[in-house]
Amino acid sequence: MLVTLVAAARSSAVLDIRFGDDRPLDVAGWQALERAMPVLLPLAAAELRYCSPTPCSRQTGDALGLSPMAQPALRDCDMGRWHGLTLQEVTAREPAAVGTWLADPRSAPHGGEPLLSFVSRVGGWLDTRPIEGDGRVVAVTEPSVIRAAMLYALKAPPQSYWRTEVNPLSVVSLSGRPGRWSLRLG
């Protein structure tokens, strides 16, 4: 099975990225999506097409002709009371809590979901896709979800999450089967 993950086009400027950002695509996101379409349109041939429940993921998937089905398991990490705030805002208000969150993947000082639970949730979704063999799946979701999927697939240590970058409209493919995934580049 081949699972291709596409990072949704952006919904805000980098410095305005918010935890649990549920805003629709901004003008720059639409422009970037238009430029990327020739490369991404062939993904619509996948047997199964999904997206996270956010407006930017849905809009990206629809623009690519995927008509994706929203999957709650592909939503961003639940950031509890930090939802809607930027990292800069949270750091100014709760510097010790941010330090704990970055250092301990089992912690959830925001009252939401710990990093390890988030990675497990995304991995559980990946392992339960109903296609076997050479089937193809495509999902449009937030960069954080793609980072979690890569961490799960590679069985990488949790701190690797903070050292992985996924830009809007990036594409990452994972091949394999439940419990045995490989990162596929190129």
C-alpha positions in Angstrom: 0.0 0.0 0.0 1.2 3.5 -0.7 -0.1 6.4 1.5 0.7 9.9 0.2 0.3 12.7 2.6 -0.1 16.3 1.3 0.4 19.2 3.6 -2.5 21.6 3.2 -1.8 25.0 1.6 -1.3 27.7 4.2 -4.0 29.6 6.0 -1.8 32.2 7.6 1.7 33.8 7.5 4.4 31.7 9.3 4.6 34.1 12.2 0.8 33.9 12.7 0.5 30.1 12.8 -1.8 29.2 15.7 -2.3 26.0 17.6 -5.4 24.3 16.1 -5.6 26.8 13.3 -9.0 26.4 11.7 -9.0 29.3 9.3 -9.6 28.9 5.6 -6.8 29.3 3.0 -5.4 32.8 2.7 -4.6 34.5 -0.6 -0.9 33.3 -0.6 -2.2 29.7 0.1 -4.5 29.8 -2.9 -1.7 31.2 -5.1 0.7 28.5 -4.0 -1.9 25.8 -4.6 -2.5 27.1 -8.1 1.2 26.9 -8.9 1.5 23.3 -7.4 -1.6 21.9 -9.1 0.1 20.5 -12.2 2.3 18.3 -9.9 -0.4 17.4 -7.4 -3.4 16.7 -9.6 -2.4 13.1 -10.5 -2.9 12.2 -6.8 -6.7 12.2 -7.5 -6.2 8.8 -9.1 -5.8 7.3 -5.5 -8.5 4.7 -4.6 -9.1 6.4 -1.2 -8.9 10.2 -0.6 -9.1 11.8 2.8 -8.4 15.1 4.6 -8.3 16.4 8.1 -11.5 18.3 9.2 -9.9 21.8 8.9 -11.1 24.2 6.2 -7.6 24.6 4.7 -7.3 20.8 4.3 -10.7 20.5 2.8 -10.1 23.4 0.4 -6.8 22.1 -0.7 -8.2 18.6 -1.3 -11.2 20.0 -3.2 -9.0 22.2 -5.4 -7.0 19.1 -6.3 -10.1 17.3 -7.4 -9.9 14.7 -4.6 -13.3 15.2 -3.1 -11.8 14.0 0.2 -13.6 12.4 3.1 -12.8 14.2 6.4 -11.2 12.0 9.0 -11.2 13.1 12.6 -8.1 11.0 13.3 -6.2 13.3 10.9 -6.9 16.5 12.9 -4.1 18.4 14.5 -2.9 17.7 18.0 -5.4 18.9 20.6 -3.7 21.8 22.3 -6.3 22.4 25.0 -6.3 25.9 26.3 -3.6 26.9 23.9 -5.9 26.4 21.0 -6.0 29.5 18.8 -2.8 31.0 20.2 0.6 31.3 18.6 3.7 29.8 20.2 5.0 33.3 20.9 1.8 34.1 22.8 1.9 30.9 24.9 5.6 31.3 25.6 5.0 34.8 27.0 2.1 33.6 29.2 3.4 30.1 30.3 7.1 29.8 29.7 7.6 26.9 32.1 4.7 25.0 30.6 6.1 25.4 27.1 9.4 24.1 28.4 7.8 21.1 29.9 5.8 20.4 26.7 8.9 20.6 24.5 10.9 18.4 26.8 8.5 15.6 27.8 6.4 13.9 25.0 4.1 12.5 27.7 3.2 15.9 29.1 0.1 18.0 28.2 0.5 21.2 30.3 -2.1 22.8 27.9 -4.7 20.3 29.0 -5.0 18.7 25.6 -3.3 15.7 24.0 0.3 14.7 24.7 2.7 14.3 21.8 2.9 10.6 22.2 -0.9 10.2 22.1 -1.0 12.4 19.0 1.6 10.2 17.2 -0.2 7.0 18.3 -3.6 8.4 17.0 -2.1 9.2 13.6 -0.3 5.9 13.5 -3.5 4.1 14.3 -5.2 5.8 11.4 -2.4 4.8 9.1 -2.5 1.2 10.2 -6.2 0.9 9.6 -6.5 1.9 6.0 -8.7 -0.7 4.2 -6.5 -1.1 1.1 -3.9 -3.9 0.8 -1.3 -4.7 -1.9 -0.6 -2.0 -4.4 -3.5 0.2 -3.4 -3.1 4.0 -3.2 -4.3 6.4 -0.5 -4.0 10.2 -0.4 -4.7 12.4 2.5 -4.5 16.2 2.8 -3.7 17.3 6.3 -1.7 19.7 8.6 2.1 19.6 8.6 2.0 18.5 12.2 0.0 15.3 11.3 2.5 14.5 8.6 5.4 14.9 11.1 3.6 12.6 13.4 3.1 10.0 10.6 6.7 10.1 9.7 7.8 9.7 13.4 5.4 6.7 13.6 6.5 5.1 10.4 10.2 5.4 11.2 9.8 4.5 14.9 11.9 7.5 15.6 12.4 8.9 19.1 9.8 11.5 20.1 12.3 14.4 20.1 12.6 13.9 16.3 9.2 15.5 16.0 10.7 18.9 16.9 13.5 18.4 14.3 11.2 17.7 11.3 9.9 20.4 9.1 7.0 20.0 6.7 6.1 23.0 4.5 2.7 23.7 3.0 2.0 21.6 -0.1 4.9 19.2 0.7 4.3 15.6 -0.2 5.4 12.6 1.8 4.8 9.0 0.9 4.8 6.0 3.1 4.7 2.5 1.7 4.1 -0.8 3.5 1.4 -2.2 5.7 0.2 -1.9 9.3 3.1 -1.9 11.7 5.7 -1.9 8.9 6.0 1.4 7.1 8.8 3.0 5.1 9.4 6.6 4.2 9.4 6.8 0.4 11.2 9.8 -1.2 11.3 10.8 -4.8 
